[in-house]
Amino acid sequence: MFDCKPFLAASALFACAACSTAAADRYPSLAIRDIERVEGTFEPVPTQQLDVPEVATGLAGPLDERLAALVAQASEAHRDFTSAVPAAETRVAAAAGAEVGSDSWAAAQVALADLDSARSIAAIALGDLDILHASATVQAEDATAIDSARGQVIALVREEDAVLELLRGRVR
């Protein structure tokens, strides 16, 4: 039986010897170069203050008056929506199971469209509040009052959306 251990050991020694005889000037030194030494101090670069232009909202007047007017607009639209719901419910109930295109189905669709119109007026107020919110955010202003007004209008619109979804589910 042939023992290969001495052969492997000799091969390993030969390989190591070959590596050590390579010319030292062929490979770069791993020593730290002068340019890599830490010297001096670092000063922060002065930053330029950004000049953020004012965002035009198209809504004139003091903020509290604009917010009150938009919430009032949404509240009035919500009252119109709420007053139109009983008639829409009656027409939707009459159209339940009716064939698409029938008179009762068409009357229900008109009632739902009337509700959509009332909802859209509240949604317009919400859109204006969104513009004010975006403007205040961009200009790093306090948007607490705007967020409060938006919260009120969002609650109204969500309530209207829930009613519309329920009624549309009954008429297909």
C-alpha positions in Angstrom: 0.0 0.0 0.0 1.3 3.4 -1.0 1.4 6.1 1.7 0.7 9.5 0.2 1.2 11.7 3.3 4.9 12.3 2.5 4.0 13.2 -1.1 1.3 15.7 0.0 3.6 17.3 2.6 6.4 17.7 0.0 3.9 19.2 -2.4 2.6 21.7 0.2 6.2 22.8 1.0 7.0 23.2 -2.6 3.9 25.4 -3.1 4.7 27.6 -0.1 8.3 28.0 -1.3 7.0 29.0 -4.7 4.9 31.8 -3.2 7.7 33.2 -1.1 10.1 33.5 -4.1 7.8 35.8 -6.0 9.2 39.2 -6.6 8.2 41.5 -3.8 7.9 44.5 -6.2 5.3 42.8 -8.3 2.5 43.3 -5.8 1.5 46.5 -3.9 2.3 46.8 -0.3 -0.5 46.6 2.2 1.1 49.1 4.5 -0.7 52.4 5.3 0.2 55.1 2.8 0.7 58.7 3.7 -2.5 59.7 2.1 -4.4 57.2 4.2 -3.2 58.7 7.5 -5.7 60.7 9.4 -4.7 64.3 9.8 -6.3 67.6 10.3 -9.9 68.5 11.3 -13.1 68.2 9.4 -15.3 71.2 9.2 -19.0 70.8 8.3 -20.0 72.3 5.0 -22.2 75.3 5.5 -25.7 74.6 4.2 -27.8 77.0 2.3 -31.3 77.8 3.7 -34.0 76.7 1.3 -36.3 79.4 0.2 -39.7 77.7 0.0 -42.2 79.7 -2.0 -45.6 80.1 -0.7 -48.1 77.7 -2.1 -51.1 79.3 -3.7 -54.3 77.8 -2.4 -56.9 80.0 -4.2 -58.7 80.3 -0.8 -58.7 83.9 0.5 -59.1 85.2 4.0 -57.8 84.3 7.5 -57.3 80.6 8.0 -59.9 80.1 10.8 -62.6 81.7 8.6 -61.7 79.5 5.6 -61.8 76.4 7.8 -65.1 77.3 9.3 -66.5 78.0 5.8 -65.3 74.7 4.5 -66.7 72.7 7.4 -70.0 74.6 7.1 -70.1 73.8 3.4 -69.5 70.1 4.1 -72.1 70.1 6.9 -74.7 71.7 4.7 -74.0 69.1 2.0 -74.3 66.4 4.6 -77.7 67.7 5.7 -78.8 67.7 2.1 -77.5 64.2 1.7 -79.2 63.0 4.9 -82.5 64.5 3.9 -82.4 62.8 0.6 -81.6 59.3 2.1 -85.2 58.3 3.0 -86.5 58.9 -0.6 -83.5 57.1 -2.0 -84.1 54.1 0.4 -87.7 54.0 -0.7 -86.7 53.9 -4.4 -84.0 51.4 -3.8 -86.4 49.1 -1.9 -88.8 49.3 -4.8 -86.1 48.4 -7.2 -84.8 45.4 -5.2 -84.9 42.5 -7.5 -86.1 44.6 -10.4 -84.7 44.1 -13.8 -82.0 46.4 -15.0 -83.5 49.1 -17.1 -86.9 48.9 -15.5 -88.6 52.1 -14.3 -88.1 51.2 -10.6 -84.4 50.5 -11.3 -84.0 53.8 -13.2 -85.7 55.7 -10.3 -83.3 54.1 -7.8 -80.3 55.1 -10.0 -81.6 58.7 -10.1 -82.0 58.7 -6.3 -78.5 57.4 -5.9 -77.2 60.0 -8.3 -78.8 62.7 -6.2 -77.0 61.3 -3.2 -73.8 61.3 -5.1 -74.3 65.0 -6.0 -74.7 65.9 -2.3 -71.7 63.8 -1.4 -69.6 65.5 -4.0 -70.1 68.9 -2.5 -68.7 67.6 0.8 -65.9 66.0 -1.1 -65.1 69.4 -2.7 -64.7 70.9 0.7 -62.5 68.0 1.7 -60.3 68.6 -1.4 -59.9 72.3 -0.4 -58.9 71.2 3.1 -56.4 68.8 1.6 -54.9 71.7 -0.4 -54.6 73.8 2.8 -53.0 70.9 4.6 -50.5 70.3 1.8 -49.7 74.0 1.8 -49.1 74.2 5.5 -47.0 71.0 5.4 -44.8 72.3 2.6 -44.3 75.6 4.4 -43.7 73.8 7.8 -46.6 75.6 9.4 -48.8 74.3 12.2 -51.6 72.3 10.6 -53.4 71.3 13.8 -56.5 73.4 13.0 -56.6 72.2 9.4 -56.3 68.6 10.6 -59.2 69.0 13.0 -61.4 70.5 10.2 -60.3 67.7 7.8 -61.2 65.1 10.5 -64.7 66.5 10.8 -65.3 66.5 7.0 -63.7 63.1 6.5 -66.1 61.7 9.1 -69.0 63.1 7.2 -67.8 61.8 3.9 -67.2 58.3 5.3 -70.7 58.2 6.7 -72.0 59.2 3.3 -69.9 56.6 1.6 -71.2 53.9 3.9 -74.8 54.8 3.1 -74.1 54.9 -0.6 -72.4 51.5 -0.5 -75.3 50.0 1.4 -77.9 51.3 -1.0 -75.9 50.4 -4.1 -75.5 46.8 -2.7 -79.3 46.5 -2.8 -79.7 47.6 -6.4 -77.7 45.7 -9.0 
